[in-house]
Amino acid sequence: MDQTKLNEVIRLHALYLASDGAEGERANLSGADLRRADLFDADLSGAIRS
């Protein structure tokens, strides 16, 4: 997953968290290679990671 796509996933996940799931989308990071990703300030609580 490139950084542009990841930024969109994080943005939608933040909206999902802020709205208690009414808006946005829960992040699905299954299989994503995040070794070089910039995750500074990203709240990925509740994200699907495996």
FIZANU-297549 format. One record per residue (C-alpha): chain; y, z, x; residue number from 1; residue in three letters. Coordinates in nm, 4 decimals, m for minus. Layout:
N
A|Y|Z|X|NUM|ALA
...
//
This chain:
50
A|0.0000|0.0000|0.0000|1|MET
A|0.3326|m0.0992|0.1520|2|ASP
A|0.6313|0.1373|0.1536|3|GLN
A|0.8141|m0.0538|m0.1225|4|THR
A|0.5189|m0.0189|m0.3609|5|LYS
A|0.4703|0.3439|m0.2581|6|LEU
A|0.8365|0.4201|m0.3294|7|ASN
A|0.7918|0.2840|m0.6823|8|GLU
A|0.4747|0.4884|m0.7339|9|VAL
A|0.6593|0.8026|m0.6159|10|ILE
A|0.9589|0.7257|m0.8390|11|ARG
A|0.7389|0.6830|m1.1458|12|LEU
A|0.5414|0.9966|m1.0582|13|HIS
A|0.8625|1.2005|m1.0293|14|ALA
A|0.9608|1.0791|m1.3757|15|LEU
A|0.6126|1.1690|m1.5006|16|TYR
A|0.6462|1.5223|m1.3612|17|LEU
A|0.9989|1.5744|m1.4909|18|ALA
A|0.9036|1.4648|m1.8424|19|SER
A|0.5694|1.6489|m1.8581|20|ASP
A|0.3917|1.3147|m1.8769|21|GLY
A|0.6017|1.1621|m2.1555|22|ALA
A|0.7599|0.9066|m1.9203|23|GLU
A|0.6727|0.7428|m1.5913|24|GLY
A|0.3208|0.7304|m1.4612|25|GLU
A|0.0888|0.9690|m1.2802|26|ARG
A|0.0516|0.8518|m0.9209|27|ALA
A|m0.2874|0.7113|m0.8312|28|ASN
A|m0.3216|0.7114|m0.4541|29|LEU
A|m0.6992|0.6637|m0.4471|30|SER
A|m0.7922|0.4580|m0.1476|31|GLY
A|m0.4317|0.4236|m0.0296|32|ALA
A|m0.3782|0.4318|0.3466|33|ASP
A|m0.0875|0.6736|0.3813|34|LEU
A|m0.1027|0.7253|0.7580|35|ARG
A|0.2316|0.5534|0.8203|36|ARG
A|0.3897|0.6283|0.4830|37|ALA
A|0.7210|0.8073|0.4516|38|ASP
A|0.6443|1.0883|0.2080|39|LEU
A|0.9439|1.3075|0.2923|40|PHE
A|1.0578|1.4915|m0.0232|41|ASP
A|0.7808|1.3315|m0.2314|42|ALA
A|0.6323|1.5713|m0.4867|43|ASP
A|0.2798|1.4460|m0.5312|44|LEU
A|0.1519|1.7467|m0.7232|45|SER
A|m0.0950|1.6316|m0.9819|46|GLY
A|m0.1342|1.2890|m0.8216|47|ALA
A|m0.4790|1.1301|m0.8147|48|ILE
A|m0.5802|1.1278|m0.4483|49|ARG
A|m0.9497|1.0501|m0.4393|50|SER
//
